Amino acid sequence: MQKEKKVRMLNFPERGDDRGHLVIMEGEKDIPFAIKRAFYIYGSEAKVVRGQHANRRSEFVLINVAGKSKVKVRDGKGNETVYCLDRPHTGIYLPSMVWKDMYDFSQDSVLLVLASTHYDPEEYIRSYEEFVAALSTGG
């Protein structure tokens, strides 16, 4: 049974003892898709805004494995939510066709991104106005 494709926080199984912590996540189980690509963002200053796009097909899970950052998500209909990613055992699921801005990076921030697709520059929408128009036309 597939969960509804909406933005939501995810909690990952965490194991730990006196040796430290281990966070476990599996594609199509803890991550709501098969993982096709992974990348991470680090070394961004607090005032830098990353992302600033929507994707036609790709779904993402964002996890701050170190430090913290914020993610502003907009649905193109006037609604926006800001998420603070500051625990390495939580993440945010972003379905396709949501606008995302990542910002307010701590100096030690490492933001891991898991994606449902391989990179395809053609599926990126980099203009918010084009994103809103695509939502209204279904494409």
C-alpha positions in Angstrom: 0.0 0.0 0.0 1.5 3.3 -1.1 1.3 6.3 1.2 -0.2 9.5 0.0 2.3 11.7 -1.8 2.4 14.8 0.3 5.1 16.6 2.1 5.8 15.1 5.5 8.4 14.5 8.2 9.9 11.1 8.4 11.5 9.4 11.4 14.1 6.7 10.8 14.9 3.8 13.1 17.8 4.7 15.4 19.9 2.3 17.3 22.6 3.3 19.8 24.7 2.2 22.7 27.9 3.4 24.4 29.7 3.2 21.0 27.4 5.8 19.3 24.4 5.9 17.1 23.3 4.1 13.9 20.5 5.4 11.8 18.9 2.9 9.4 16.8 3.7 6.3 15.8 1.5 3.4 14.4 2.5 0.0 10.8 1.6 -0.5 10.5 1.0 3.2 11.6 4.0 5.3 12.2 6.0 2.2 8.9 6.1 0.2 10.6 5.3 -3.2 13.4 3.3 -4.7 16.6 5.4 -4.3 18.2 6.2 -7.7 20.5 9.1 -6.7 22.1 10.5 -3.6 24.0 13.8 -3.1 24.8 16.1 -0.3 25.2 19.8 0.3 27.8 21.2 2.6 29.9 24.4 3.0 26.9 26.7 2.3 26.8 29.9 4.3 23.7 30.7 6.4 22.6 33.4 4.0 22.8 31.2 0.9 19.5 29.8 -0.6 19.8 26.5 -2.4 17.1 24.7 -4.3 14.8 27.3 -5.7 13.1 24.9 -8.0 10.4 22.2 -8.4 10.7 18.9 -10.2 8.2 17.4 -12.5 8.9 13.8 -11.7 11.5 13.5 -8.9 10.6 12.8 -5.3 13.2 13.6 -2.6 14.0 12.9 1.0 16.2 15.6 2.7 18.1 14.7 5.9 20.6 16.9 7.8 23.1 14.3 8.8 25.1 17.0 10.5 24.3 20.5 11.7 21.0 22.1 10.7 19.2 23.9 7.9 15.7 25.0 7.0 13.5 24.0 4.1 10.7 26.2 2.9 8.1 24.3 0.8 5.5 26.0 -1.3 2.6 24.3 -3.1 2.0 27.1 -5.8 -1.4 27.8 -4.3 -0.3 30.3 -1.7 0.6 27.8 1.0 4.0 27.5 2.5 5.6 25.6 5.3 9.1 25.9 6.8 10.7 22.8 8.2 13.8 22.8 10.5 16.1 19.8 9.8 18.3 19.5 12.9 18.2 15.8 13.9 20.1 13.1 11.9 17.3 10.5 12.4 14.6 12.6 10.8 14.0 13.9 7.3 11.4 15.5 5.1 9.7 13.8 2.2 9.1 16.0 -0.8 6.9 14.6 -3.6 7.2 15.9 -7.2 5.8 19.3 -8.0 6.5 21.2 -4.9 8.7 24.3 -4.7 11.7 24.0 -2.4 14.2 26.5 -0.9 16.9 25.3 1.5 18.6 28.0 3.6 19.9 29.0 7.1 22.6 26.4 7.0 24.7 26.0 10.1 28.5 26.1 9.6 28.6 22.3 10.1 25.6 21.5 8.0 25.6 18.4 5.8 22.3 18.0 4.0 21.9 14.6 2.4 19.4 14.3 -0.5 17.9 11.0 -1.7 16.1 11.1 -5.0 13.7 8.8 -6.8 15.2 9.5 -10.3 18.5 9.9 -12.0 19.4 13.5 -12.8 17.5 15.0 -15.8 17.9 18.8 -16.2 14.7 18.9 -18.4 12.4 18.0 -15.4 13.5 21.0 -13.3 11.3 24.0 -13.1 13.5 27.0 -12.1 11.0 29.8 -12.3 8.3 30.1 -9.7 5.9 31.6 -12.2 6.4 28.7 -14.6 5.8 26.3 -11.7 2.5 27.9 -10.8 1.5 27.9 -14.5 2.4 24.2 -14.8 0.3 23.3 -11.8 -2.8 25.0 -13.4 -2.3 23.2 -16.7 -1.5 19.8 -15.1 2.0 19.7 -16.5 
